[in-house]
């Protein structure tokens, strides 16, 4: 079996899922099951007033966690909404207390419109969380240098974005992802921007260890069916990567050079 090991967990599925944007919790549960996903991320609810932060709880915990049960399902709380390292570390502590897990998806994005990750505060928060015993999976730009820095301080994986979160634009950062994958000694999980099953297959063909998908499944016309499509795409992409994809053959600089799939035999040269 082609298993993926992250920290102390082993996964047979390389398709991870987010749980936001689903119209109903029953739809979310059905999609997770159809995807065969063994890791799902759940957001923390952020309180507006600082004096109320000690009353933060898991977003929809009374409902959503009940729909995410299973012996093989790893809940990955995230710190979405944290604007700096201090807030992210605080949110991670709340998540660990609420769910009894030291796994955390680290998200630090001060801009609520585009949700672009802050590289400086993310690196700072990751260092603090690793020291506190967390299994840290940071959501970051597709920055090869930052990925190496995070790896060096002990994150369990890196999660570079393929495109702006929620955009469904695909792998706009493909060239940077290639470098990250080539250099990484921890799992690389492509997160954000994946809009089609073909995007997920491409990420896996590049050598990514897993992909995380939310919007493309949750907002599809038939989320359960789309989850199935993503499941198959991830499997196909992984198999293609393991098989070693054949190189493209070119003649000159413009047109591809046709290569016969069968040998040219002598009778083709005969004149009739």
C-alpha positions in Angstrom: 0.0 0.0 0.0 1.2 3.5 -0.8 0.7 5.1 2.6 1.6 8.7 3.6 3.1 9.2 7.0 2.9 12.6 8.7 4.3 12.8 12.2 2.7 9.9 14.2 -0.2 9.3 11.7 -0.4 7.1 8.6 -2.9 7.8 5.8 -3.9 5.6 2.9 -5.8 8.5 1.3 -3.9 11.5 0.0 -7.0 13.7 -0.5 -7.5 15.9 2.5 -10.6 18.1 2.9 -11.9 21.3 4.3 -15.3 21.5 5.9 -16.4 25.0 5.1 -19.0 26.3 2.6 -21.1 23.2 2.6 -24.8 24.0 2.5 -25.7 21.2 5.0 -23.7 19.1 7.4 -25.1 16.0 6.0 -23.8 17.0 2.6 -20.4 17.6 4.1 -20.4 14.2 5.8 -21.4 12.4 2.5 -18.7 14.2 0.6 -16.0 13.3 3.1 -17.1 9.7 2.9 -17.2 9.7 -0.9 -13.7 11.3 -1.0 -12.3 8.6 1.3 -10.6 11.4 3.2 -8.9 10.6 6.4 -8.0 14.1 7.4 -10.4 17.1 7.6 -9.7 20.6 8.7 -12.1 22.5 11.0 -12.0 26.3 11.6 -12.0 28.0 15.0 -14.7 30.5 15.7 -13.1 33.9 16.4 -14.8 36.3 18.8 -14.8 40.0 17.9 -14.0 41.4 21.3 -10.6 40.7 22.8 -12.1 40.4 26.3 -14.2 37.5 25.1 -11.4 35.4 23.6 -11.3 33.1 26.6 -14.8 32.0 25.6 -13.8 30.9 22.1 -15.0 27.4 21.2 -14.6 25.3 18.1 -16.7 26.7 15.2 -20.0 24.7 15.3 -18.4 22.1 17.5 -21.7 20.9 18.9 -22.8 20.1 15.4 -19.9 19.7 13.0 -17.8 17.4 15.2 -20.7 15.0 15.5 -20.7 14.7 11.7 -17.0 13.9 11.6 -16.8 10.7 13.5 -14.7 7.7 12.5 -11.7 5.7 13.8 -9.6 6.6 10.7 -10.6 10.3 10.6 -8.1 12.8 11.8 -9.6 16.2 12.8 -7.2 19.0 12.0 -8.2 22.3 13.7 -7.0 25.4 12.0 -6.2 28.9 13.2 -8.0 30.7 10.4 -8.8 34.3 11.5 -5.5 34.7 13.4 -3.8 37.9 12.4 -0.5 37.4 14.0 1.7 34.8 15.7 0.3 35.6 19.2 -3.3 35.0 18.1 -2.4 31.9 16.3 -0.6 30.3 19.3 -3.6 31.2 21.5 -6.1 29.7 19.0 -4.0 26.5 18.8 -4.1 26.2 22.6 -7.8 26.4 22.6 -8.1 23.8 19.8 -5.9 21.4 21.7 -8.0 21.8 24.8 -11.3 21.5 22.9 -10.5 18.5 20.7 -7.7 16.8 22.7 -5.3 16.9 19.7 -1.9 18.5 19.3 -2.4 18.6 15.5 -2.8 22.1 14.1 -3.1 23.7 10.7 -1.4 27.0 11.2 -3.0 29.9 9.3 -2.0 33.5 9.9 -3.5 36.0 7.5 -4.0 39.7 8.6 -6.0 40.6 5.4 -9.6 39.2 5.7 -10.3 39.9 2.1 -7.7 37.8 0.3 -6.5 35.6 3.2 -2.9 35.7 2.0 -0.7 34.0 4.6 1.8 36.2 6.5 5.2 34.5 6.1 6.9 36.4 8.9 4.2 35.8 11.5 3.7 32.2 10.3 7.3 31.3 10.8 7.3 32.9 14.2 4.2 31.1 15.3 5.4 27.8 13.9 8.6 28.0 16.0 6.6 28.6 19.2 4.1 25.9 18.5 6.7 23.2 17.7 8.4 24.0 21.0 5.0 23.5 22.7 4.7 20.0 21.2 2.3 20.7 18.4 2.2 18.8 15.1 2.3 21.9 12.9 1.1 22.0 9.3 1.5 25.6 8.0 -0.5 27.2 5.2 1.9 29.4 3.3 2.7 30.9 0.0 4.5 28.7 -2.5 7.9 30.0 -1.3 10.7 27.5 -1.5 12.9 29.4 1.0 10.1 29.7 3.6 9.3 26.0 3.2 12.9 25.1 4.0 12.9 27.4 7.1 9.7 25.8 8.4 11.1 22.4 7.8 14.3 23.3 9.7 12.3 24.4 12.8 10.4 21.2 12.8 7.0 21.5 11.1 5.5 18.1 10.2 4.7 19.2 6.7 4.3 22.3 4.5 1.1 23.4 2.8 2.0 25.8 -0.1 -1.0 27.3 -1.9 -1.7 26.5 -5.6 -3.6 29.8 -6.1 -5.5 32.3 -3.9 -7.7 30.4 -1.4 -11.2 29.8 -2.6 -10.4 31.0 -6.1 -10.6 27.6 -7.9 -7.9 28.9 -10.3 -5.7 25.8 -10.2 -1.9 25.5 -9.9 -0.8 29.1 -10.7 2.3 28.4 -8.6 3.3 25.2 -10.4 6.9 26.2 -11.1 7.5 27.1 -7.4 5.8 23.9 -6.3 8.2 21.9 -8.4 11.1 23.5 -6.5 9.5 23.0 -3.1 8.8 19.3 -3.8 12.3 18.7 -5.1 13.9 20.2 -2.0 11.5 19.0 0.7 12.2 16.3 3.2 8.8 16.6 4.8 5.4 16.0 3.1 4.2 18.7 0.8 0.5 19.2 0.8 -0.8 21.5 -1.9 -3.5 23.7 -0.3 -5.8 26.3 -1.7 -6.9 27.2 -5.2 -7.4 23.7 -6.5 -10.6 24.0 -8.6 -10.9 20.8 -10.7 -10.0 17.2 -10.3 -7.4 17.7 -13.1 -5.7 20.3 -10.9 -5.4 17.7 -8.1 -4.1 15.1 -10.5 -1.5 17.6 -11.8 -0.3 18.4 -8.2 0.1 14.7 -7.6 1.9 14.2 -10.9 4.4 16.9 -9.8 5.2 14.8 -6.8 3.1 16.4 -4.1 2.4 14.1 -1.2 -1.3 15.1 -0.8 -3.8 17.9 -1.7 -6.3 19.7 0.4 -9.6 20.6 -1.3 -12.6 22.5 0.1 -14.3 25.1 -2.1 -14.2 23.0 -5.3 -16.1 20.2 -3.7 -18.3 22.2 -1.3 -19.6 24.6 -4.0 -20.0 22.0 -6.8 -23.5 21.2 -8.1 -23.2 17.7 -6.7 -20.6 17.8 -3.9 -20.6 14.0 -3.2 -20.0 13.2 -6.9 -17.3 15.8 -7.1 -15.6 14.3 -4.1 -15.6 11.0 -5.8 -14.0 12.6 -8.9 -11.3 14.2 -6.8 -10.6 10.9 -5.1 -10.0 9.2 -8.4 -7.9 12.1 -9.8 -5.6 12.0 -6.8 -5.1 8.3 -7.1 -4.4 8.6 -10.9 -2.0 11.5 -10.4 -0.1 9.6 -7.7 0.1 6.5 -9.9 1.4 8.5 -12.8 4.1 10.1 -10.6 5.2 6.7 -9.3 5.3 5.3 -12.9 7.6 8.1 -14.0 5.8 10.2 -16.7 7.3 10.0 -20.2 9.1 13.1 -21.4 7.7 15.3 -24.2 9.5 14.9 -27.5 10.1 18.0 -29.6 11.6 18.5 -33.1 12.8 22.1 -33.4 11.3 24.7 -31.1 7.7 24.8 -32.2 6.0 21.6 -33.2 6.1 18.4 -31.2 8.0 15.6 -32.9 5.7 12.6 -33.6 7.2 9.3 -32.3 5.7 6.1 -33.8 4.3 3.7 -31.1 5.3 0.8 -33.3 8.6 0.3 -35.2 8.6 1.4 -38.9 8.9 -1.8 -41.0 10.5 -2.3 -44.3 7.4 -2.9 -46.3 6.4 0.8 -45.8 9.4 1.8 -47.9 8.4 -0.4 -50.9 7.2 1.2 -54.1 4.0 -0.2 -55.6 
